Amino acid sequence: MARKTSFYYSFLVLPADERHAIVAVWDFCRAVDDAVDEAATDQPIEIGRAALDEWRSELARCYGAGAPSTPQGRALVPFIKMFDLPRQAFEDVIDGVAMDLDCRSYETFDDLLQYCRRVASAVGMICIRIFGCRNQASTEYALHLGIALQLTNILRDVGDDLTRGRMYLPLEDLRVAGCSRDDLARRIVTEPVRRLLAFECERTHEFYRRAIAARPDEDRKRLVCAEIMRAVYAETLTRIERSGYDVFTGHARVPRPRQALIALRQWLWPR
């Protein structure tokens, strides 16, 4: 697990078995995502499909259909049984990553929501199983938090995604804000661009609020890892706003010392 990831400090607070399980899940899902993200935009789409098909086969092997052939698959296998990890959630992640092969943009927020649920909320469903959450409300918490985290990523990476020929912000939102894709491509925070990004930031804050509202008190200590993720990413969102919505000249990042402080505060809170 690279120290530069925003999840680094959240993983440190976990007991050893949970930490190793989360890292194995993260590495597997990261490899699936990289199978599409690392493909050049001018390569045939079939290359990406073939890579994802192989990861589907690898997932099947992880769940008993033979011996895994990748380091990520072999690392994941022991924790599938230990924590009874749901296979469907991994399938959802692969389905979500596959959407990047077919969709370069999304017409409506409902379309984007399906993507967020697959690539992010599905990982949350795996995580709460590892955390040992007992209250059903933790499922709703994971759903909303996954959406909030993914929307934050989308806002932070608008510039990078445009470079790769992708644009996740819903086209219906662009029209309402009076903003065009060309406006975003110019990488200047004009008034229509600011209006669009302000709206998307507020929508993202709403999903963070929904996650907090759904968070069950009895699972608060079990969710400390997720709460660190939430706090770090929520601050990333706030930094986007404080920058005047300039998501083009640099990434909004929470410095590592600040991440460590956030992690400490969240770890101490339920104690």
Rosetta blueprint (number, residue, H / E / L):
1 M L
2 A L
3 R L
4 K L
5 T L
6 S L
7 F L
8 Y H
9 Y H
10 S H
11 F H
12 L H
13 V L
14 L L
15 P L
16 A H
17 D H
18 E H
19 R H
20 H H
21 A H
22 I H
23 V H
24 A H
25 V H
26 W H
27 D H
28 F H
29 C H
30 R H
31 A H
32 V H
33 D H
34 D H
35 A H
36 V H
37 D H
38 E L
39 A L
40 A L
41 T L
42 D L
43 Q L
44 P L
45 I H
46 E H
47 I H
48 G H
49 R H
50 A H
51 A H
52 L H
53 D H
54 E H
55 W H
56 R H
57 S H
58 E H
59 L H
60 A H
61 R H
62 C H
63 Y L
64 G L
65 A L
66 G L
67 A L
68 P L
69 S L
70 T L
71 P H
72 Q H
73 G H
74 R H
75 A H
76 L H
77 V H
78 P H
79 F H
80 I H
81 K H
82 M H
83 F H
84 D L
85 L L
86 P L
87 R H
88 Q H
89 A H
90 F H
91 E H
92 D H
93 V H
94 I H
95 D H
96 G H
97 V H
98 A H
99 M H
100 D H
101 L H
102 D H
103 C L
104 R L
105 S E
106 Y L
107 E L
108 T L
109 F H
110 D H
111 D H
112 L H
113 L H
114 Q H
115 Y H
116 C H
117 R H
118 R H
119 V H
120 A H
121 S H
122 A H
123 V H
124 G H
125 M H
126 I H
127 C H
128 I H
129 R H
130 I H
131 F H
132 G L
133 C L
134 R L
135 N L
136 Q L
137 A H
138 S H
139 T H
140 E H
141 Y H
142 A H
143 L H
144 H H
145 L H
146 G H
147 I H
148 A H
149 L H
150 Q H
151 L H
152 T H
153 N H
154 I H
155 L H
156 R H
157 D L
158 V H
159 G H
160 D H
161 D H
162 L H
163 T H
164 R L
165 G L
166 R L
167 M E
168 Y L
169 L L
170 P L
171 L H
172 E H
173 D H
174 L H
175 R H
176 V H
177 A H
178 G L
179 C L
180 S L
181 R H
182 D H
183 D H
184 L H
185 A H
186 R L
187 R L
188 I L
189 V L
190 T L
191 E H
192 P H
193 V H
194 R H
195 R H
196 L H
197 L H
198 A H
199 F H
200 E H
201 C H
202 E H
203 R H
204 T H
205 H H
206 E H
207 F H
208 Y H
209 R H
210 R H
211 A H
212 I H
213 A H
214 A H
215 R L
216 P L
217 D H
218 E H
219 D H
220 R L
221 K L
222 R L
223 L L
224 V H
225 C H
226 A H
227 E H
228 I H
229 M H
230 R H
231 A H
232 V H
233 Y H
234 A H
235 E H
236 T H
237 L H
238 T H
239 R H
240 I H
241 E H
242 R H
243 S L
244 G L
245 Y L
246 D L
247 V L
248 F L
249 T L
250 G L
251 H L
252 A L
253 R L
254 V L
255 P L
256 R H
257 P H
258 R H
259 Q H
260 A H
261 L H
262 I H
263 A H
264 L H
265 R H
266 Q H
267 W H
268 L H
269 W L
270 P L
271 R L
